[in-house]
Amino acid sequence: MNRLRLLGAIALTLLLVVVFREPAAAATAPVRPVPGPVVRAFDPPAEDWLPGHRGVDLAGTPDEPVVAALAGRVVFAGEVAGVPMVSIDHPDGRRTTHQPVRATVRVGDEVRAGDRIGTLLPGHCEVAPACLHFGVKRGAEYLDPHLILDAADLPPPRVRLLPAAAPREITARAAARHHEGVPAGVVGSSRPADGPITSPYGMRRHPITGVYKLHDGLDIGARCGSPIRAVLPGTVVSATFHTAYGWWLIVDHGGGLRTGYSHAEAWTARVGDRVAAGEQVGRIGSTGYSTGCHLHFMAWRGGQIIDPHPLLGAS
């Protein structure tokens, strides 16, 4: 019995799950509405009244199932100008539209990512027997559907196990770097989002996974679609989708200092762009492992995570 207890104690103290796959019931990863490739890209007009392509066309086959790309509520299932269409509103304020689709859902139905919403009808394009026109909007503004499609094409997250003492060691190392690496004269040059800090840097229980782990940045509660701004001048070096962080942009400020901006809805800056302090680089969203619209703001010095709060200064 003592041996069993000892083995159990060793097993409990040796490993701690720090990152793991989110349960299916809480999954937030996008899904392609149909698996076919994009045959006509997003090409919005410069002005609302000008011609353009306000979504993407995905190649398919007649009678192929069409599924919801994200969780949400069906707000339209009918015809517009004789074209069958299904529209879904999502918790972050976006709306996705799908046509020509014969609906298998009704207005008011709640759907999860991957739930069937209808059947693809023939036509709409000349390069395939059938094409799905997939659109994304926030209010009257058309957004690039590639942000959802690119995220849906990523592989699932991997499991990573660390020793039980890892959270304490990570926190201690990060605390030692708390004020290091911030270039003189630029602290607090700009706030990355308009809103209060809703969760500071440090150890906490993750609101989705339930794991007690390091919160490697600080959260700023902000309105969906509102601006994300660079806190310091620098160069955009990455703009990718991460399963946990969602749409994630990183700015290099020189001197080994970088800042990251996570859970975005969309980017207004591209890799290689030189941005000024206070310049908009994206829009607040709730992508990845997120319970609502906010900015997860991070910072690194020499590749090591640091508390980003000193960068906010008195702003």
C-alpha positions as semicolon CSV with decimal commas, in nm:
position;residue;x (nm);y (nm);z (nm)
1;M;0,000;0,000;0,000
2;N;0,283;0,240;0,092
3;R;0,448;0,163;-0,241
4;L;0,126;0,244;-0,427
5;R;0,092;0,570;-0,237
6;L;0,451;0,662;-0,316
7;L;0,405;0,590;-0,685
8;G;0,086;0,793;-0,686
9;A;0,256;1,088;-0,517
10;I;0,542;1,078;-0,765
11;A;0,300;1,070;-1,059
12;L;0,103;1,365;-0,924
13;T;0,406;1,583;-0,856
14;L;0,607;1,491;-1,166
15;L;0,373;1,613;-1,437
16;L;0,140;1,907;-1,481
17;V;-0,058;1,961;-1,795
18;V;0,019;2,319;-1,906
19;V;-0,132;2,312;-2,256
20;F;-0,376;2,053;-2,383
21;R;-0,642;2,009;-2,646
22;E;-0,961;2,186;-2,555
23;P;-1,266;1,962;-2,500
24;A;-1,485;1,926;-2,805
25;A;-1,779;2,092;-2,632
26;A;-1,579;2,411;-2,587
27;A;-1,392;2,404;-2,917
28;T;-1,352;2,740;-3,086
29;A;-1,140;2,641;-3,386
30;P;-1,298;2,741;-3,718
31;V;-1,408;2,484;-3,978
32;R;-1,417;2,524;-4,357
33;P;-1,783;2,545;-4,470
34;V;-1,696;2,315;-4,763
35;P;-1,357;2,144;-4,816
36;G;-1,295;2,270;-5,170
37;P;-1,028;2,527;-5,264
38;V;-1,078;2,900;-5,312
39;V;-1,142;2,965;-5,682
40;R;-1,212;3,335;-5,649
41;A;-1,051;3,544;-5,376
42;F;-1,177;3,830;-5,161
43;D;-1,150;4,154;-5,357
44;P;-1,349;4,431;-5,185
45;P;-1,415;4,754;-5,372
46;A;-1,246;5,079;-5,272
47;E;-1,591;5,234;-5,224
48;D;-1,916;5,063;-5,123
49;W;-2,091;5,149;-5,449
50;L;-1,817;5,012;-5,675
51;P;-1,807;4,654;-5,810
52;G;-1,594;4,397;-5,630
53;H;-1,597;4,052;-5,475
54;R;-1,711;4,083;-5,114
55;G;-1,639;3,723;-5,014
56;V;-1,466;3,412;-5,147
57;D;-1,589;3,136;-5,377
58;L;-1,510;2,779;-5,272
59;A;-1,531;2,497;-5,528
60;G;-1,774;2,220;-5,446
61;T;-2,020;1,970;-5,587
62;P;-2,401;1,988;-5,608
63;D;-2,580;1,850;-5,300
64;E;-2,261;1,868;-5,093
65;P;-2,318;1,945;-4,722
66;V;-2,239;2,300;-4,608
67;V;-2,137;2,345;-4,244
68;A;-2,105;2,638;-4,005
69;A;-1,751;2,777;-3,993
70;L;-1,800;2,909;-3,639
71;A;-2,049;2,864;-3,359
72;G;-2,345;3,101;-3,367
73;R;-2,717;3,151;-3,426
74;V;-2,900;3,131;-3,758
75;V;-3,052;3,470;-3,838
76;F;-3,161;3,411;-4,198
77;A;-3,255;3,103;-4,399
78;G;-3,434;3,188;-4,720
79;E;-3,393;3,364;-5,053
80;V;-3,242;3,698;-5,146
81;A;-3,320;3,808;-5,504
82;G;-3,408;3,446;-5,581
83;V;-3,080;3,303;-5,441
84;P;-3,110;3,064;-5,141
85;M;-2,889;3,178;-4,851
86;V;-2,809;3,105;-4,488
87;S;-2,670;3,372;-4,251
88;I;-2,527;3,310;-3,904
89;D;-2,449;3,566;-3,633
90;H;-2,152;3,486;-3,407
91;P;-2,086;3,594;-3,047
92;D;-1,803;3,830;-3,146
93;G;-2,037;4,038;-3,365
94;R;-1,941;3,889;-3,701
95;R;-2,192;3,745;-3,947
96;T;-2,114;3,472;-4,201
97;T;-2,321;3,427;-4,517
98;H;-2,350;3,121;-4,740
99;Q;-2,503;3,101;-5,089
100;P;-2,646;2,929;-5,292
101;V;-2,747;2,697;-5,008
102;R;-3,070;2,511;-4,945
103;A;-3,110;2,546;-4,568
104;T;-3,144;2,250;-4,333
105;V;-3,166;2,486;-4,035
106;R;-3,421;2,744;-3,926
107;V;-3,393;3,099;-3,798
108;G;-3,309;3,090;-3,428
109;D;-3,122;2,758;-3,440
110;E;-2,796;2,750;-3,243
111;V;-2,514;2,582;-3,434
112;R;-2,159;2,477;-3,350
113;A;-1,857;2,493;-3,579
114;G;-1,893;2,197;-3,813
115;D;-2,271;2,158;-3,780
116;R;-2,452;2,111;-4,108
117;I;-2,656;2,416;-4,210
118;G;-2,761;2,324;-4,564
119;T;-2,692;2,173;-4,904
120;L;-2,485;2,336;-5,178
121;L;-2,681;2,403;-5,496
122;P;-2,530;2,393;-5,848
123;G;-2,403;2,702;-6,022
124;H;-2,264;3,036;-5,901
125;C;-1,930;2,990;-6,082
126;E;-1,796;2,856;-6,411
127;V;-1,489;2,669;-6,288
128;A;-1,674;2,399;-6,090
129;P;-2,015;2,228;-6,098
130;A;-2,101;2,424;-5,784
131;C;-1,940;2,700;-5,577
132;L;-2,014;2,829;-5,230
133;H;-1,995;3,207;-5,195
134;F;-1,878;3,254;-4,835
135;G;-1,890;3,603;-4,686
136;V;-1,802;3,762;-4,351
137;K;-1,936;4,096;-4,224
138;R;-1,935;4,316;-3,918
139;G;-2,224;4,554;-3,953
140;A;-2,195;4,703;-4,301
141;E;-1,823;4,624;-4,331
142;Y;-1,710;4,320;-4,532
143;L;-1,420;4,128;-4,377
144;D;-1,172;3,892;-4,542
145;P;-1,300;3,530;-4,511
146;H;-0,943;3,404;-4,558
147;L;-0,885;3,482;-4,188
148;I;-1,134;3,206;-4,103
149;L;-1,030;2,966;-4,380
150;D;-0,659;2,991;-4,298
151;A;-0,729;2,919;-3,932
152;A;-0,945;2,619;-4,024
153;D;-0,657;2,466;-4,224
154;L;-0,418;2,450;-3,926
155;P;-0,342;2,115;-3,758
156;P;-0,485;2,049;-3,409
157;P;-0,280;2,154;-3,105
158;R;-0,031;1,916;-2,945
159;V;-0,012;1,807;-2,581
160;R;0,283;1,939;-2,381
161;L;0,369;1,812;-2,031
162;L;0,597;1,994;-1,789
163;P;0,726;1,913;-1,440
164;A;0,495;2,018;-1,159
165;A;0,742;2,285;-1,044
166;A;0,747;2,450;-1,386
167;P;0,480;2,719;-1,317
168;R;0,669;2,846;-1,009
169;E;1,000;2,847;-1,195
170;I;0,849;3,025;-1,497
171;T;0,691;3,290;-1,275
172;A;1,018;3,346;-1,085
173;R;1,223;3,387;-1,403
174;A;0,966;3,620;-1,556
175;A;0,949;3,831;-1,238
176;A;1,325;3,875;-1,249
177;R;1,287;4,022;-1,598
178;H;0,990;4,238;-1,500
179;H;1,148;4,575;-1,585
180;E;1,433;4,459;-1,806
181;G;1,467;4,524;-2,174
182;V;1,237;4,826;-2,203
183;P;1,417;5,092;-2,410
184;A;1,460;5,421;-2,228
185;G;1,220;5,698;-2,325
186;V;0,954;5,477;-2,481
187;V;0,774;5,332;-2,179
188;G;0,402;5,401;-2,192
189;S;0,420;5,558;-2,538
190;S;0,080;5,420;-2,637
191;R;-0,188;5,193;-2,499
192;P;-0,261;4,890;-2,723
193;A;-0,640;4,899;-2,677
194;D;-0,910;5,114;-2,520
195;G;-1,041;4,947;-2,208
196;P;-0,954;4,827;-1,858
197;I;-0,708;4,552;-1,768
198;T;-0,934;4,256;-1,692
199;S;-0,667;3,997;-1,612
200;P;-0,305;4,084;-1,523
201;Y;0,013;3,891;-1,595
202;G;0,080;3,603;-1,351
203;M;-0,044;3,265;-1,236
204;R;-0,416;3,199;-1,272
205;R;-0,668;2,927;-1,359
206;H;-0,740;2,934;-1,733
207;P;-1,106;3,031;-1,788
208;I;-1,156;2,770;-2,063
209;T;-0,922;2,479;-1,988
210;G;-0,938;2,507;-1,608
211;V;-0,560;2,456;-1,584
212;Y;-0,366;2,658;-1,325
213;K;-0,084;2,810;-1,530
214;L;0,105;3,125;-1,614
215;H;-0,106;3,393;-1,781
216;D;0,174;3,508;-2,011
217;G;0,041;3,854;-2,081
218;L;-0,233;4,090;-1,968
219;D;-0,589;4,112;-2,096
220;I;-0,756;4,439;-2,190
221;G;-1,132;4,429;-2,222
222;A;-1,239;4,612;-2,537
223;R;-1,529;4,637;-2,780
224;C;-1,534;4,385;-3,066
225;G;-1,391;4,544;-3,381
226;S;-1,224;4,834;-3,198
227;P;-0,861;4,925;-3,281
228;I;-0,549;4,737;-3,171
229;R;-0,247;4,969;-3,167
230;A;0,128;4,917;-3,152
231;V;0,258;5,034;-2,815
232;L;0,599;5,126;-2,958
233;P;0,746;5,190;-3,303
234;G;0,870;4,878;-3,476
235;T;0,835;4,630;-3,761
236;V;0,565;4,364;-3,796
237;V;0,748;4,030;-3,807
238;S;0,459;3,782;-3,777
239;A;0,083;3,770;-3,834
240;T;-0,042;3,412;-3,798
241;F;-0,318;3,203;-3,644
242;H;-0,247;3,013;-3,323
243;T;-0,491;2,760;-3,181
244;A;-0,489;2,918;-2,835
245;Y;-0,402;3,282;-2,914
246;G;-0,618;3,307;-3,227
247;W;-0,503;3,570;-3,475
248;W;-0,170;3,680;-3,335
249;L;0,057;3,966;-3,451
250;I;0,412;4,030;-3,330
251;V;0,604;4,358;-3,359
252;D;0,983;4,379;-3,322
253;H;1,097;4,704;-3,156
254;G;1,470;4,642;-3,171
255;G;1,709;4,582;-2,882
256;G;1,563;4,236;-2,827
257;L;1,216;4,366;-2,738
258;R;0,902;4,233;-2,907
259;T;0,531;4,273;-2,832
260;G;0,242;4,045;-2,926
261;Y;-0,128;4,114;-2,983
262;S;-0,365;3,814;-2,966
263;H;-0,728;3,706;-3,026
264;A;-0,769;3,962;-3,305
265;E;-1,055;3,962;-3,551
266;A;-0,845;4,101;-3,838
267;W;-0,518;4,279;-3,915
268;T;-0,469;4,620;-4,074
269;A;-0,089;4,579;-4,086
270;R;0,113;4,318;-4,274
271;V;0,443;4,142;-4,216
272;G;0,722;4,382;-4,305
273;D;0,523;4,697;-4,230
274;R;0,697;4,963;-4,024
275;V;0,449;5,092;-3,764
276;A;0,454;5,395;-3,536
277;A;0,361;5,399;-3,168
278;G;-0,016;5,429;-3,151
279;E;-0,068;5,316;-3,513
280;Q;-0,355;5,072;-3,565
281;V;-0,238;4,720;-3,652
282;G;-0,565;4,527;-3,618
283;R;-0,912;4,495;-3,468
284;I;-1,021;4,345;-3,137
285;G;-1,177;4,000;-3,164
286;S;-1,233;3,674;-2,978
287;T;-1,045;3,417;-3,185
288;G;-0,866;3,116;-3,039
289;Y;-0,924;3,017;-2,675
290;S;-1,126;3,319;-2,571
291;T;-1,443;3,383;-2,374
292;G;-1,518;3,722;-2,531
293;C;-1,370;4,015;-2,719
294;H;-1,045;4,137;-2,565
295;L;-0,675;4,190;-2,636
296;H;-0,417;3,955;-2,487
297;F;-0,104;4,172;-2,484
298;M;0,238;4,008;-2,449
299;A;0,606;4,107;-2,446
300;W;0,941;3,931;-2,483
301;R;1,299;4,035;-2,418
302;G;1,566;3,830;-2,588
303;G;1,308;3,563;-2,666
304;Q;1,199;3,532;-2,301
305;I;0,851;3,629;-2,184
306;I;0,826;3,934;-1,955
307;D;0,544;4,116;-1,779
308;P;0,418;4,367;-2,040
309;H;0,261;4,603;-1,786
310;P;0,565;4,837;-1,761
311;L;0,524;4,911;-2,133
312;L;0,190;5,073;-2,057
313;G;0,354;5,331;-1,832
314;A;0,106;5,589;-1,716
315;S;-0,101;5,571;-2,033
